[in-house]
Amino acid sequence: MPKEPSPSVTEVETHGVERIPDADRTAGPLDLFRLAFGGANTFATCVLGAFPILFGLSFWQGLAAMLVGLLIGALLLAPMAVFGPRNGTNNAVSSSAHLGVHGRIVGSFLSLLTAVAFFSLSVWSSGDALIGGAHRLFGVPESDVAYGCAYAVFAALVLAVCVYGFRFMLLVNKIAVVAATLLFVLGLAAFAGDFDPSYAGVFTPDADQATQDLFWPSFIGAALIVLSNPVSFGAFLGDWARYIPAETPRRKVMGAAFLSQIATVLPFGFGLATAAIIAEQAPKYMDPAAPNFVGGLLAIAPAWYFLPVCLIALIGGMSTGTTALYGTGLDFSSVFPRLGRVQATVLIGALSITFIFVGRFGFNLVQAISTFATMIITCTVPWMIVMMLGYVTRRGWYDPEALQVFTRRQHGGRYWFARGWNWRGMAAWWTGAVTGVLFTNIPGQFVGPLGDLANGADISLPLGAAVAAVVYLALLAAFPEPRGVYGPDGPRWVRAADTPIAPITPITGEPNPAPA
């Protein structure tokens, strides 16, 4: 059937997590690229790009760590883009196929925590940059009142865009991708005269042995921090990719997700290069105990670049904030189906804004939320591994109606398993996440009980992913899933059991909703 014209950007989106009708799927891989790249082309990413220098690496060592982390992270993220076009819903709902009708709340919960954490980081970093630039440019006082006003403006603008929904968010990111990219390129010109690629860091040939022993832990830690940025999008890709037609080739959808993260070499590189300059010209801002990348950037920036700093803060904060908060409202509405997308978005937005102000001015949680975000990523990677391996063993086949059993307040279906829980996927995720937390090593912030076993290196993400993969495949082999979940072509790599599939029925006392 011919597709209908796209609705106006000022028309409030009505779709929740029910399968998007084919006629409404008017987005393409380029739109997915814009949303994923736009959400990362911000000051928050620049701050992550400064970490290799904070960890004592030279510029070239830091560049190598950044490229390794970015490449692995992009490769991990790309497969998570295929679920949206395939099922027409978000990734949390798609996870019903592998964790069970009720087990899908794991994905929703991880999405919720990730979105609140990164929304907070986005508002804080952009608000600080905006007030810092305005202070240098216009003499605006750097007071709590000024920062509070900046946070409030960002939060209100982001919430308004998210209420309008996907089309408005796509428009914002179309503008943000071009504008922020141009401003970052302008920044490269602004700092070119001060940049010295020979910045040596602390791991020089003359460093003592104790310092030399910290090189690989620092290199791996820097790479993992960079890797966490693309991984943070894993739970959200389906929020946007569900508007892409199902017949779109998988390589194009995965390619858009992959390239969106490779393109973030620009903000990451900007953060790395300017951090090297700050470390030489204004080292007090690069104190690992209390780093202040935004303050250091403003300290070394030429006066004419203060206005671009303010614009990057405004544009980038809007882009990152909308991609995070939109997914939050969508997931919350899927966990509590009685709330529509708009109502859930407003509720979560209000709670997030309260958290931002209380955390910033009441408890100074900025550094703590950075640690919190890293821990969420540690728990998200095993979930992503279960999803990817589940997709492969199912040969990419899903039953869209059975995925919606939870949303429609029903029982049964292909993905009901044991009272709505697939203990195979749940056990794999749980063991992988716990292993990752146990081996986490974030110096000065959080070190797990086993975090020092790798000579100070943080191996939480690769180890958690490996454990989840081994446990999941082993459980699928030892305890086969029902043949009905695999579709007409049967399973790949694993066996299937001739277990009957329970019919889909409404919960007692409630009407059976008709499919959307």
C-alpha positions in Angstrom: 0.0 0.0 0.0 1.2 3.5 -0.7 2.5 5.3 2.4 0.7 8.3 3.8 2.5 11.7 4.0 4.4 12.2 7.2 2.4 14.1 9.9 3.3 17.7 10.8 6.1 18.2 13.3 3.7 20.2 15.5 1.3 17.3 15.7 1.5 15.6 19.0 2.6 11.9 18.5 -0.1 9.5 19.6 1.8 6.2 19.2 3.0 4.4 22.3 4.8 1.0 22.2 2.1 -0.8 20.2 3.4 -1.8 16.8 3.7 1.2 14.4 1.4 0.7 11.4 3.2 0.2 8.1 1.6 3.3 6.7 3.2 5.5 9.4 6.7 4.2 9.0 8.1 7.0 6.9 11.6 7.3 8.5 14.8 5.9 7.0 18.3 4.9 8.0 19.4 8.6 7.6 16.9 9.7 10.2 18.3 7.1 12.6 21.8 8.4 11.9 20.7 11.9 12.7 19.0 11.0 15.9 21.8 8.8 17.2 24.7 11.1 16.1 22.8 14.3 17.2 22.3 12.8 20.7 26.0 12.3 21.0 27.4 15.4 19.2 27.5 17.4 22.5 29.5 18.8 25.3 28.8 15.6 27.3 30.7 13.6 24.7 33.6 16.1 24.8 33.8 15.6 28.6 34.2 11.8 28.0 36.8 12.6 25.4 38.9 14.4 28.0 39.2 11.3 30.2 42.3 9.8 28.5 44.2 13.0 29.4 42.7 12.9 32.9 44.0 9.3 33.2 47.5 10.5 32.4 47.8 9.3 28.7 49.6 11.3 26.1 47.6 12.7 23.2 48.6 9.9 20.8 48.0 7.2 23.5 44.6 8.8 24.3 43.7 8.9 20.6 44.4 5.2 20.3 42.3 4.4 23.4 39.5 6.6 22.1 39.5 4.9 18.6 39.5 1.4 20.2 36.7 2.2 22.5 34.7 4.0 19.8 35.1 1.1 17.3 34.1 -1.6 19.7 31.2 0.4 21.1 29.9 1.1 17.6 30.1 -2.6 16.7 28.2 -3.6 19.9 25.5 -1.0 19.2 24.8 -1.6 15.5 22.9 -4.9 15.9 20.5 -3.3 18.4 19.1 -1.2 15.5 17.4 -4.2 13.8 14.7 -4.8 16.3 12.8 -1.6 15.7 12.1 -2.1 12.0 11.5 -5.8 12.5 8.9 -5.5 15.3 7.7 -1.9 15.0 8.2 -1.3 18.7 11.0 -0.3 21.1 13.8 -2.6 22.2 12.4 -3.2 25.6 9.2 -4.6 24.2 11.2 -6.7 21.7 13.1 -8.2 24.6 9.9 -10.0 25.6 11.0 -12.7 23.1 14.1 -13.5 25.1 13.4 -12.6 28.7 9.7 -13.2 28.7 6.5 -11.1 28.7 7.2 -9.9 32.2 11.0 -10.1 31.9 10.9 -7.3 29.4 10.7 -4.9 32.3 14.4 -5.4 32.7 15.0 -3.5 29.5 12.4 -0.8 30.4 14.1 -0.3 33.8 17.6 -0.1 32.3 16.3 2.4 29.7 14.6 4.5 32.4 17.8 4.7 34.6 20.0 5.4 31.6 17.8 8.1 30.3 17.5 9.9 33.6 21.3 9.7 34.2 22.3 11.0 30.8 19.5 13.6 30.7 20.9 14.9 34.0 24.5 14.9 32.7 23.4 16.7 29.6 21.5 19.4 31.4 24.3 19.9 33.9 27.2 20.1 31.4 25.3 22.2 28.9 24.0 24.5 31.6 27.5 25.0 33.1 28.9 25.7 29.6 26.1 28.2 28.8 26.5 30.2 32.0 30.3 30.0 31.8 30.3 31.4 28.2 27.7 34.0 29.1 29.8 35.1 32.0 32.8 35.7 29.9 30.8 37.2 27.0 28.2 39.3 28.8 29.3 39.3 32.4 26.4 37.2 33.6 27.1 36.2 37.2 28.1 32.6 37.9 25.6 32.1 40.7 23.3 29.3 41.8 20.4 31.4 40.5 21.9 31.7 37.0 22.8 28.0 36.9 19.3 27.1 38.1 17.7 29.3 35.3 19.9 27.7 32.7 18.9 24.2 33.9 15.3 25.1 34.0 15.3 26.5 30.4 17.1 23.4 29.0 14.8 21.0 30.9 11.6 22.9 29.8 12.6 23.0 26.1 13.6 19.3 26.1 10.3 18.3 27.7 8.3 20.3 25.2 10.0 18.7 22.3 9.5 15.2 23.8 5.8 15.8 24.3 5.4 16.6 20.6 7.2 13.4 19.9 9.3 11.7 17.2 8.8 14.1 14.3 9.6 17.2 16.3 12.6 15.5 17.9 13.8 14.5 14.4 13.6 18.1 13.2 15.6 19.3 16.2 18.3 16.7 15.5 18.4 17.6 11.8 19.4 21.1 12.8 21.6 20.0 15.7 23.7 17.6 13.6 24.7 20.3 11.1 24.9 23.3 13.6 26.9 21.5 16.3 29.3 19.9 13.7 30.1 23.3 12.2 30.6 24.8 15.7 33.0 22.0 16.6 34.9 22.4 13.4 35.1 26.1 14.2 36.5 25.2 17.6 39.3 23.1 16.0 40.3 26.3 14.2 40.1 28.3 17.4 42.5 26.0 19.3 44.7 25.0 16.4 47.4 27.5 17.4 47.7 26.2 21.0 47.4 22.5 20.2 50.6 20.4 20.6 50.2 16.7 19.6 53.4 15.9 21.4 51.8 16.3 24.8 53.4 13.4 26.7 51.1 12.7 29.7 52.6 11.0 32.7 53.7 7.7 31.2 57.0 8.9 29.9 60.3 6.9 29.7 61.5 8.8 32.8 58.4 7.9 34.9 59.0 5.6 37.9 58.0 1.9 37.8 54.8 2.4 39.9 53.6 4.9 37.3 54.5 2.7 34.4 52.5 -0.1 35.9 49.4 2.0 35.7 49.6 2.5 31.9 47.5 -0.4 30.8 44.8 0.0 33.5 44.6 3.7 32.4 44.5 2.9 28.7 41.8 0.2 29.2 39.8 2.5 31.5 39.9 5.3 29.0 38.8 3.0 26.2 35.9 1.7 28.3 34.7 5.1 29.2 34.6 6.0 25.5 32.9 2.7 24.7 30.2 3.4 27.3 28.8 6.3 25.2 27.7 4.3 22.1 26.6 1.4 24.4 24.3 3.9 26.2 22.1 4.1 23.1 21.5 0.3 22.9 18.2 0.4 24.8 17.0 3.5 22.8 17.6 2.6 19.2 14.3 0.9 18.8 12.5 4.1 20.0 13.5 5.7 16.7 14.1 2.7 14.4 10.5 1.5 14.8 9.5 4.2 12.3 11.7 2.6 9.6 9.8 0.2 7.3 10.3 -3.5 8.0 11.6 -4.3 4.5 14.6 -1.9 4.9 17.8 -3.9 4.4 19.4 -4.7 7.8 22.8 -3.7 6.6 21.5 -0.1 6.0 19.9 0.1 9.4 22.9 -1.3 11.2 25.2 0.8 9.1 23.4 4.0 10.1 23.7 3.1 13.8 27.4 2.2 13.4 28.3 5.3 11.4 26.4 7.5 13.8 28.9 6.5 16.5 32.0 6.6 14.3 31.0 10.2 13.5 31.3 11.1 17.2 35.1 11.0 16.7 34.5 14.8 16.1 33.3 15.7 19.7 35.5 13.0 21.2 38.5 14.4 19.3 37.6 17.9 20.3 37.5 16.9 24.0 40.7 15.0 23.7 42.6 17.8 21.9 41.4 20.6 24.1 42.0 18.6 27.3 45.7 18.2 26.2 45.8 22.0 25.9 44.1 22.5 29.2 46.6 20.1 30.9 49.5 22.3 29.7 48.0 25.8 30.0 45.5 25.5 32.9 46.4 22.2 34.7 44.3 23.1 37.8 41.2 22.3 35.7 42.5 18.8 35.0 42.9 17.7 38.6 41.6 14.0 38.6 40.2 14.6 42.1 38.0 17.5 40.8 38.1 17.9 37.0 36.4 20.8 35.4 36.6 20.4 31.6 34.1 23.2 30.8 35.9 25.6 33.1 39.2 24.7 31.6 37.9 25.1 28.0 36.6 28.6 28.8 40.0 29.4 30.4 41.9 28.6 27.2 39.4 29.7 24.6 39.8 32.9 22.6 37.2 35.5 23.4 35.5 35.2 20.0 34.8 31.5 20.7 32.7 32.2 23.9 29.5 32.7 21.8 30.0 29.4 19.9 30.5 27.7 23.3 27.1 29.0 24.3 25.5 27.8 21.1 27.0 24.3 21.4 25.7 24.1 24.9 22.2 25.1 23.8 22.1 22.9 20.7 23.8 20.0 22.2 21.8 20.0 25.4 18.6 20.0 23.4 19.7 17.1 21.2 21.0 14.8 24.0 18.2 15.7 26.3 15.4 14.9 23.8 16.9 11.6 22.7 17.1 10.5 26.4 13.8 11.8 27.8 11.7 10.7 24.8 12.8 7.1 25.3 12.1 7.4 29.0 8.5 8.4 28.6 8.0 5.7 25.9 9.3 3.0 28.2 7.4 4.2 31.2 4.2 4.1 29.3 5.0 0.5 28.3 5.5 -0.6 31.9 2.3 1.2 33.0 0.0 0.8 29.9 -2.8 2.9 31.5 -0.5 6.0 31.0 -0.3 7.3 27.5 3.1 8.3 26.0 2.4 12.1 26.6 1.3 11.6 30.2 4.2 9.3 31.0 6.7 11.7 29.3 5.4 14.7 31.4 5.5 12.6 34.6 9.0 11.3 34.1 10.2 14.7 32.8 8.9 16.4 36.0 10.6 13.7 38.2 13.9 14.1 36.2 13.8 17.9 36.5 13.3 17.6 40.3 16.2 15.1 40.4 18.4 17.5 38.5 17.9 20.4 40.9 18.1 18.4 44.1 21.1 16.5 42.9 23.0 19.6 41.7 22.2 22.0 44.6 21.2 19.7 47.4 23.6 16.8 47.3 26.2 17.6 44.6 25.6 14.4 42.8 27.3 15.4 39.6 30.3 13.1 40.1 28.1 10.4 41.7 25.7 10.3 38.7 28.7 9.8 36.4 29.6 6.7 38.3 26.0 5.7 38.3 25.8 6.0 34.5 28.9 3.8 34.2 27.3 1.1 36.4 24.1 1.2 34.4 26.1 0.6 31.2 27.8 -2.4 32.9 24.4 -3.9 33.5 23.1 -3.0 30.0 25.8 -4.8 28.0 24.8 -8.3 29.2 21.2 -7.4 28.3 22.3 -6.4 24.8 24.3 -9.7 24.4 21.2 -11.7 25.3 19.2 -9.7 22.7 21.8 -10.2 20.0 22.3 -13.9 20.5 18.5 -14.3 20.8 18.1 -12.6 17.4 20.6 -14.9 15.8 19.2 -18.1 17.3 15.7 -17.1 16.3 16.9 -16.2 12.7 15.4 -12.8 13.2 11.9 -14.1 13.4 9.4 -12.6 15.9 5.7 -12.6 16.5 4.7 -8.9 16.9 1.3 -9.8 18.4 2.9 -12.0 21.1 5.3 -9.2 22.0 2.4 -6.9 23.0 0.9 -9.3 25.6 2.1 -7.3 28.5 1.0 -4.0 27.0 -2.4 -5.3 26.3 -2.8 -6.8 29.8 -3.0 -10.4 28.5 -1.6 -13.8 29.4 0.0 -16.5 27.2 1.5 -16.5 23.8 4.8 -17.6 22.4 6.8 -15.6 24.9 4.9 -16.5 28.1 7.4 -19.2 29.0 7.1 -19.7 32.8 4.4 -17.3 34.1 5.8 -14.6 31.8 9.5 -15.1 32.6 12.1 -16.7 30.5 14.5 -17.8 33.1 17.2 -18.7 30.5 17.6 -15.1 29.3 17.0 -13.7 32.8 19.8 -15.9 34.3 22.2 -15.0 31.6 21.6 -11.3 32.0 21.7 -11.5 35.8 25.0 -13.4 36.0 26.6 -11.2 33.4 25.5 -8.0 35.2 26.6 -9.2 38.6 30.0 -10.3 37.2 30.5 -6.9 35.6 29.7 -5.0 38.8 32.0 -7.3 40.8 34.9 -6.6 38.5 34.2 -2.8 38.0 37.2 -0.6 38.8 36.6 3.2 38.6 39.5 4.7 40.6 38.4 7.1 43.2 34.8 6.4 42.7 33.8 2.7 42.8 35.9 -0.5 42.9 34.0 -3.8 43.0 35.0 -6.6 45.4 37.0 -8.3 42.5 37.9 -5.0 40.8 41.7 -5.3 41.6 42.2 -8.9 40.3 43.2 -7.6 36.8 46.1 -5.4 38.2 43.9 -2.4 38.4 42.4 -2.7 34.9 38.6 -2.4 34.6 37.5 -5.6 32.7 33.9 -5.4 33.8 32.3 -4.8 30.4 34.1 -7.5 28.4 33.9 -10.0 31.2 30.2 -9.3 31.9 29.5 -9.7 28.1 31.4 -12.9 27.8 29.7 -14.5 30.9 26.3 -13.5 29.6 27.0 -15.0 26.2 28.4 -18.3 27.5 25.6 -18.8 30.1 22.8 -17.9 27.7 24.0 -20.3 24.9 24.7 -23.0 27.5 21.2 -22.7 28.9 19.5 -22.7 25.5 21.4 -25.9 24.7 20.7 -27.7 28.0 17.1 -26.5 28.3 15.6 -25.9 24.8 13.0 -23.3 24.3 9.6 -24.2 22.7 9.7 -24.8 19.0 7.0 -22.2 18.5 9.2 -19.3 19.4 11.6 -20.0 16.5 9.2 -19.6 13.6 9.0 -21.7 10.4 12.7 -22.1 9.8 13.5 -23.4 13.3 16.4 -22.5 15.5 20.0 -21.8 14.7 22.9 -23.2 16.8 20.5 -24.7 19.5 17.8 -27.3 19.8 14.0 -26.8 20.3 11.6 -28.6 22.5 8.1 -29.7 21.6 6.5 -27.7 24.3 2.9 -26.4 23.6 2.3 -22.7 23.4 -0.3 -21.2 25.7 -3.0 -19.3 23.9 -3.2 -15.5 24.4 -6.1 -14.7 26.8 -7.2 -11.5 28.6 -6.5 -11.1 32.3 -9.6 -12.2 34.2 -12.0 -9.4 34.7 -10.5 -7.2 32.0 -11.6 -6.8 28.4 -9.3 -8.2 25.7 -8.0 -5.1 23.8 -8.0 -5.2 20.1 -4.6 -5.0 18.4 -3.7 -1.4 17.3 
